[in-house]
Amino acid sequence: MPVFSRKTVIVDLGSSRTALGVFRRAHDRLRLENFAMEIFPGQSGGEAEWLEQTRAALARLRNRTGIGGPVVLVLPPHLTLTKLIKTPRVEPAKREQILRFEAEQSIPYAPTEVVWGTVVAAGHEHELEMLLAAAKLEAIVALCAAVRTAGFAPQLILPSSLATLAAFRLAHTAPVEPTLVLNLGSRSTTLLQVTAQRFAVRSLALGTRNIVWKTAEQQDPVALEVIATRLAQEITRSVLHFRRQGSLENPVRVCLAGGGARLSGMGEALAAKLKIPVDYLDLSGRIEIGRGLAGNDAAGHALTLADLAGAAATQLLPRQTVLNLLPPSLRQQANRRRHHQRGCGLGATRGLSPSCG
């Protein structure tokens, strides 16, 4: 009989939907005890409309599930800037100075206008490759206010790329061959290249919401072909960039996740264009669906669950890569509430979050 850990509540903030999952850990697996999703009534336009749709979706989730309080938020790619930077292996204080300088050069906003953090993406003998993630402070403060209004208390804000990374590592506990993970959203796509010891990330302003449906059941194959072609072009460009910047090996396969992965023919179209196998992120062996979800469609949303499960893994399983984009003032409040729990990336100061990978 497995002994279940404390629960963690994850909210995945998508561009066209908001999903909530309640997880516990049972040994080296996750148990999903509650799941609910709210689909936006229409495609959001600007950021103000997206924020209002998200706030309304959160309120409905709170009313449907009765769940509130502390929550981990998964931040969508369209609100997150990521960049790979390099730093020599030096003492922590010196490295922080270097990272601050690099962040100021890489982020197109004043330092007071953003919240940011870094994690180790790869380690070499004389240098480290660091993933820098940043978000506009104004947008994050407004988001946190909307989340609190709906009855939740943000404890940690995790970039979706790190949630996708954790989901992939959850599904593949043993070292794997170089793989390209595509998390296909309606508004953007996260492109994540993973090897046994390192990773690289790029976000594409290219999603699947422009797929035109002939009928309610039949999608337009021409629109699918156009998007698959653009994705293949961006993948080729990104892989070349990763190889030049970080000496990453070419991927030998592609792994799809996200709502766009459910589109009929997407995997086959990409495989034909990239000339490498394309499969799907399979978490079925690593997530137990709770009995209380018997009538729930959680299993049917397996590909959409990737970031929910990945974010839960960063909180419940050891040796995960995580940083926190919660603003410093709110982070201090969250730290006081969670000081007795295992923290990974919550205790960082002055805008820097340590890696726990």
C-alpha positions as semicolon CSV with decimal commas, in nm:
position;residue;x (nm);y (nm);z (nm)
1;M;0,000;0,000;0,000
2;P;0,169;0,325;-0,110
3;V;0,204;0,609;0,137
4;F;0,089;0,934;-0,022
5;S;0,271;1,261;0,037
6;R;0,123;1,601;0,100
7;K;-0,088;1,735;-0,185
8;T;0,006;2,014;-0,421
9;V;-0,236;2,215;-0,633
10;I;-0,120;2,316;-0,981
11;V;-0,290;2,565;-1,213
12;D;-0,174;2,563;-1,575
13;L;-0,247;2,901;-1,734
14;G;-0,292;2,836;-2,104
15;S;-0,365;3,092;-2,371
16;S;-0,707;2,940;-2,446
17;R;-0,784;2,741;-2,131
18;T;-0,705;2,710;-1,761
19;A;-0,652;2,369;-1,601
20;L;-0,629;2,267;-1,235
21;G;-0,480;1,948;-1,094
22;V;-0,435;1,819;-0,741
23;F;-0,142;1,577;-0,704
24;R;0,025;1,366;-0,440
25;R;0,338;1,151;-0,460
26;A;0,334;0,776;-0,413
27;H;0,695;0,654;-0,415
28;D;0,837;0,762;-0,753
29;R;0,499;0,822;-0,921
30;L;0,236;1,092;-0,910
31;R;-0,127;1,045;-0,817
32;L;-0,381;1,280;-0,974
33;E;-0,661;1,326;-0,722
34;N;-0,859;1,605;-0,885
35;F;-0,869;1,758;-1,229
36;A;-1,080;2,027;-1,392
37;M;-1,043;2,246;-1,698
38;E;-1,213;2,559;-1,826
39;I;-1,200;2,635;-2,198
40;F;-1,222;3,002;-2,289
41;P;-1,540;3,091;-2,481
42;G;-1,337;3,250;-2,762
43;Q;-0,979;3,324;-2,859
44;S;-0,834;3,594;-2,635
45;G;-0,705;3,906;-2,805
46;G;-0,476;4,131;-2,605
47;E;-0,325;4,065;-2,265
48;A;-0,607;4,245;-2,082
49;E;-0,867;4,016;-2,241
50;W;-0,657;3,707;-2,168
51;L;-0,620;3,810;-1,805
52;E;-0,995;3,863;-1,765
53;Q;-1,071;3,526;-1,926
54;T;-0,818;3,362;-1,695
55;R;-0,966;3,529;-1,387
56;A;-1,316;3,415;-1,485
57;A;-1,193;3,061;-1,554
58;L;-1,021;3,047;-1,215
59;A;-1,339;3,161;-1,041
60;R;-1,538;2,888;-1,216
61;L;-1,276;2,626;-1,123
62;R;-1,291;2,740;-0,761
63;N;-1,670;2,707;-0,759
64;R;-1,669;2,369;-0,938
65;T;-1,404;2,199;-0,731
66;G;-1,422;2,377;-0,396
67;I;-1,041;2,393;-0,409
68;G;-0,857;2,713;-0,322
69;G;-0,564;2,835;-0,119
70;P;-0,195;2,775;-0,200
71;V;-0,124;2,700;-0,564
72;V;0,166;2,666;-0,808
73;L;0,110;2,854;-1,133
74;V;0,247;2,746;-1,472
75;L;0,320;3,062;-1,671
76;P;0,242;3,043;-2,045
77;P;0,518;3,104;-2,302
78;H;0,365;3,427;-2,431
79;L;0,436;3,590;-2,093
80;T;0,788;3,450;-2,055
81;L;1,119;3,549;-2,210
82;T;1,391;3,280;-2,211
83;K;1,754;3,299;-2,315
84;L;2,059;3,076;-2,278
85;I;2,362;3,253;-2,128
86;K;2,706;3,129;-2,030
87;T;2,913;3,199;-1,721
88;P;3,252;3,069;-1,603
89;R;3,263;2,837;-1,305
90;V;3,335;3,088;-1,028
91;E;3,226;3,138;-0,669
92;P;2,850;3,208;-0,623
93;A;2,888;3,580;-0,544
94;K;3,095;3,642;-0,858
95;R;2,859;3,432;-1,067
96;E;2,561;3,635;-0,943
97;Q;2,731;3,954;-1,058
98;I;2,792;3,802;-1,401
99;L;2,434;3,680;-1,427
100;R;2,298;4,020;-1,332
101;F;2,507;4,187;-1,600
102;E;2,402;3,930;-1,861
103;A;2,038;3,964;-1,760
104;E;2,051;4,342;-1,802
105;Q;2,198;4,292;-2,150
106;S;1,946;4,023;-2,250
107;I;1,617;4,158;-2,114
108;P;1,466;4,444;-2,319
109;Y;1,325;4,615;-2,009
110;A;1,468;4,801;-1,712
111;P;1,570;4,569;-1,423
112;T;1,298;4,720;-1,202
113;E;1,032;4,625;-1,460
114;V;1,092;4,249;-1,457
115;V;1,117;3,948;-1,231
116;W;1,371;3,692;-1,343
117;G;1,573;3,388;-1,243
118;T;1,821;3,136;-1,377
119;V;1,879;2,761;-1,365
120;V;2,168;2,547;-1,485
121;A;2,093;2,402;-1,828
122;A;2,432;2,231;-1,873
123;G;2,761;2,207;-1,688
124;H;3,106;2,192;-1,843
125;E;3,454;2,179;-1,695
126;H;3,514;2,553;-1,704
127;E;3,172;2,707;-1,762
128;L;2,798;2,672;-1,702
129;E;2,514;2,720;-1,946
130;M;2,230;2,895;-1,767
131;L;1,869;2,931;-1,875
132;L;1,747;3,283;-1,801
133;A;1,370;3,322;-1,764
134;A;1,202;3,660;-1,717
135;A;0,856;3,815;-1,714
136;K;0,729;4,171;-1,691
137;L;0,663;4,258;-1,330
138;E;0,348;4,452;-1,415
139;A;0,195;4,150;-1,588
140;I;0,287;3,912;-1,305
141;V;0,150;4,143;-1,035
142;A;-0,178;4,176;-1,227
143;L;-0,193;3,800;-1,275
144;C;-0,133;3,731;-0,906
145;A;-0,408;3,979;-0,814
146;A;-0,651;3,796;-1,045
147;V;-0,550;3,460;-0,896
148;R;-0,604;3,588;-0,541
149;T;-0,941;3,737;-0,636
150;A;-1,050;3,391;-0,750
151;G;-0,960;3,242;-0,410
152;F;-0,611;3,105;-0,471
153;A;-0,278;3,203;-0,313
154;P;0,018;3,192;-0,556
155;Q;0,317;3,017;-0,398
156;L;0,539;2,968;-0,702
157;I;0,527;3,073;-1,067
158;L;0,702;2,824;-1,293
159;P;0,780;2,893;-1,660
160;S;0,599;2,641;-1,876
161;S;0,924;2,531;-2,042
162;L;1,050;2,394;-1,709
163;A;0,718;2,221;-1,648
164;T;0,752;2,054;-1,988
165;L;1,110;1,954;-1,906
166;A;1,000;1,799;-1,575
167;A;0,718;1,612;-1,752
168;F;0,962;1,466;-2,003
169;R;1,200;1,360;-1,727
170;L;0,907;1,212;-1,535
171;A;0,819;0,998;-1,836
172;H;1,183;0,898;-1,901
173;T;1,361;0,812;-1,577
174;A;1,657;0,654;-1,757
175;P;1,894;0,850;-1,984
176;V;1,749;0,898;-2,330
177;E;1,882;0,968;-2,676
178;P;1,876;1,334;-2,787
179;T;1,509;1,429;-2,815
180;L;1,318;1,736;-2,928
181;V;1,002;1,795;-2,722
182;L;0,733;2,010;-2,882
183;N;0,460;2,140;-2,653
184;L;0,202;2,261;-2,903
185;G;-0,030;2,527;-2,763
186;S;-0,301;2,724;-2,935
187;R;-0,103;3,050;-2,928
188;S;0,262;2,940;-2,900
189;T;0,489;2,638;-2,906
190;T;0,762;2,545;-2,659
191;L;1,057;2,381;-2,830
192;L;1,273;2,188;-2,582
193;Q;1,584;1,991;-2,681
194;V;1,687;1,738;-2,416
195;T;1,983;1,506;-2,370
196;A;2,083;1,303;-2,066
197;Q;2,278;1,593;-1,909
198;R;2,154;1,915;-2,064
199;F;1,867;2,099;-2,225
200;A;1,791;2,408;-2,434
201;V;1,465;2,598;-2,480
202;R;1,306;2,822;-2,738
203;S;0,951;2,959;-2,748
204;L;0,784;3,006;-3,086
205;A;0,502;3,253;-3,150
206;L;0,337;2,980;-3,353
207;G;0,037;2,785;-3,230
208;T;-0,240;2,567;-3,362
209;R;-0,538;2,798;-3,308
210;N;-0,535;2,893;-3,677
211;I;-0,625;2,539;-3,781
212;V;-0,944;2,588;-3,979
213;W;-1,219;2,333;-3,924
214;K;-1,436;2,238;-4,221
215;T;-1,701;2,111;-3,980
216;A;-1,718;2,058;-3,605
217;E;-1,549;1,720;-3,653
218;Q;-1,322;1,768;-3,955
219;Q;-1,013;1,988;-3,960
220;D;-0,880;2,155;-4,272
221;P;-0,582;1,951;-4,402
222;V;-0,444;2,253;-4,588
223;A;-0,422;2,456;-4,265
224;L;-0,258;2,162;-4,090
225;E;-0,002;2,132;-4,369
226;V;0,081;2,503;-4,347
227;I;0,140;2,489;-3,973
228;A;0,340;2,163;-3,996
229;T;0,561;2,322;-4,264
230;R;0,625;2,632;-4,053
231;L;0,698;2,420;-3,746
232;A;0,945;2,206;-3,941
233;Q;1,124;2,518;-4,063
234;E;1,148;2,661;-3,711
235;I;1,265;2,327;-3,574
236;T;1,546;2,307;-3,832
237;R;1,649;2,664;-3,753
238;S;1,637;2,607;-3,376
239;V;1,834;2,282;-3,385
240;L;2,108;2,456;-3,583
241;H;2,110;2,742;-3,330
242;F;2,134;2,499;-3,036
243;R;2,420;2,316;-3,202
244;R;2,614;2,638;-3,261
245;Q;2,540;2,790;-2,921
246;G;2,562;2,489;-2,694
247;S;2,712;2,212;-2,908
248;L;2,398;2,002;-2,868
249;E;2,369;1,689;-3,076
250;N;2,100;1,671;-3,341
251;P;1,782;1,511;-3,204
252;V;1,703;1,161;-3,323
253;R;1,332;1,183;-3,248
254;V;1,053;1,428;-3,170
255;C;0,810;1,397;-2,881
256;L;0,478;1,586;-2,895
257;A;0,274;1,723;-2,606
258;G;0,008;1,989;-2,553
259;G;-0,335;2,036;-2,700
260;G;-0,201;2,069;-3,054
261;A;-0,054;1,720;-3,033
262;R;-0,409;1,586;-3,041
263;L;-0,466;1,717;-3,393
264;S;-0,512;1,433;-3,635
265;G;-0,217;1,398;-3,872
266;M;0,018;1,641;-3,694
267;G;0,268;1,372;-3,592
268;E;0,270;1,214;-3,938
269;A;0,313;1,550;-4,112
270;L;0,610;1,647;-3,895
271;A;0,774;1,305;-3,931
272;A;0,751;1,329;-4,310
273;K;0,912;1,673;-4,312
274;L;1,182;1,616;-4,048
275;K;1,273;1,261;-4,156
276;I;1,293;1,140;-3,794
277;P;1,040;0,949;-3,580
278;V;0,767;1,148;-3,405
279;D;0,583;1,009;-3,103
280;Y;0,391;1,143;-2,804
281;L;0,477;1,225;-2,444
282;D;0,337;0,927;-2,255
283;L;0,287;0,979;-1,881
284;S;0,043;0,693;-1,834
285;G;0,297;0,478;-1,652
286;R;0,398;0,757;-1,417
287;I;0,061;0,902;-1,315
288;E;-0,209;0,718;-1,128
289;I;-0,559;0,853;-1,186
290;G;-0,744;0,866;-0,854
291;R;-1,066;0,675;-0,807
292;G;-1,254;0,996;-0,753
293;L;-1,191;1,086;-1,117
294;A;-1,378;0,787;-1,258
295;G;-1,626;1,010;-1,440
296;N;-1,370;1,277;-1,523
297;D;-1,201;1,312;-1,860
298;A;-0,850;1,344;-1,715
299;A;-0,722;1,042;-1,909
300;G;-0,861;1,189;-2,231
301;H;-0,654;1,502;-2,172
302;A;-0,329;1,311;-2,119
303;L;-0,128;1,522;-2,365
304;T;-0,270;1,844;-2,222
305;L;-0,177;1,727;-1,870
306;A;0,196;1,740;-1,941
307;D;0,267;2,079;-1,783
308;L;0,033;2,012;-1,489
309;A;0,215;1,687;-1,411
310;G;0,557;1,839;-1,476
311;A;0,491;2,125;-1,236
312;A;0,371;1,875;-0,975
313;A;0,689;1,674;-1,024
314;T;0,903;1,980;-0,946
315;Q;0,729;2,002;-0,609
316;L;0,686;1,637;-0,515
317;L;0,978;1,447;-0,669
318;P;1,351;1,497;-0,602
319;R;1,616;1,653;-0,823
320;Q;1,397;1,865;-1,049
321;T;1,495;2,188;-1,221
322;V;1,284;2,478;-1,097
323;L;1,288;2,855;-1,060
324;N;1,030;3,095;-0,923
325;L;0,900;3,403;-1,107
326;L;0,682;3,509;-0,816
327;P;0,762;3,876;-0,737
328;P;0,998;3,916;-0,438
329;S;0,739;4,067;-0,202
330;L;0,491;3,785;-0,265
331;R;0,771;3,529;-0,255
332;Q;0,862;3,632;0,099
333;Q;0,503;3,580;0,207
334;A;0,493;3,241;0,038
335;N;0,823;3,138;0,197
336;R;0,689;3,209;0,543
337;R;0,391;2,984;0,475
338;R;0,601;2,704;0,329
339;H;0,919;2,713;0,535
340;H;0,840;2,369;0,679
341;Q;0,796;2,212;0,333
342;R;1,064;2,106;0,089
343;G;1,155;2,420;-0,104
344;C;1,338;2,422;-0,434
345;G;1,401;2,762;-0,581
346;L;1,183;2,942;-0,322
347;G;1,457;3,086;-0,106
348;A;1,643;3,285;-0,368
349;T;1,692;3,658;-0,314
350;R;1,734;3,964;-0,533
351;G;1,562;3,808;-0,834
352;L;1,784;3,500;-0,862
353;S;1,658;3,146;-0,815
354;P;1,897;2,852;-0,773
355;S;1,878;2,538;-0,976
356;C;1,774;2,216;-0,811
357;G;1,843;2,003;-1,117
